[in-house]
Amino acid sequence: MKTDKIIHLVCCLIAAILVAVLFGIISSSYISVLSGFVAAVSLAIGKEMGDYFNPNSKWDWYDLLAGVVGALIGSQIGWFL
């Protein structure tokens, strides 16, 4: 796996954990997991949209996939913290 994909995965993982933990403080339901996942995937999509409109970069589906995997893992980790 390329370093770029690992960075995407780790950034979305951390974002999902943080949001899931913060929402877990407010409510201890599945909403915290869903919130963490949606926030991190939104971050990944936003990053790829920025790349799409940047003339020096391009949209990369594998970057988005790495972000979604990180969001999925991170939201589950955040559920248990």
N, C-alpha and C positions, 0 to 999 in steps of 0.2 A: 504494500500500500504506500502510495506517495505521501510525502510529508504534508502536502497541501490538504489531502483528504483527512489525515489525522488531525490537523488543526481544526478543520470544519467539524469533525466528530467531537473533539474535546470542547470546543467553544459551545456547541449546542448542548452537550452533556452538562456542562457547568451551568449554563443558563436554565436548563430544565430543572436541575437540582435546586437551584436558588429559588425559582418561582414556585416549585412544588412545596418546598419547605416553608416559604413565606405564606402560601395559601393554606398549608397544613396547620399553621398557627391559628389562622382565622376559622377554618372549618376542617374537621377531620373526616372528610369524605373523599370519594373518588374525584371530586371537583379539583382538588389540589393536583392530582396526577394529570388530569385533562388540561388544566391551566398551564402546568409546566410544559407539557407536550406541545400545546398550541403556541405558546410563546416562543419556544425554541424553534419550531418549524417556521413560524413567521419570521424569525430572525434569519434563518437559512434562506427563505424565499426572498427576503429583502436584500440580502447579500448578493444573491444571484441576479436580482433585478438591477442592482447597481452595476454588476459586471456586464449585464446585457446592454445597458446604455452607455457604458464606458467604451470609447473607441479602441482602447488598448487591451481590452479583455473580451471575454465571451461567456455566454451562459454555459454552464457545465452540469449536466444531469447527475454525474457521479459526485460532484460536490454537494448537490442537494440531497442525494441519497445518503451520503455520509452524515449530513446534518440531521436527517430524519432518524437515522440509526442512533446517533448521539442523543437526540431528543427522546426517543423511546427508552433507551437505557437510563438516561438521566432522570426522567420523570418517575420511573420505577424505583430508582435509588432514593429519590426525594420522598417517596411514599413511606419508606422505612426509616428515614431519619427523624 
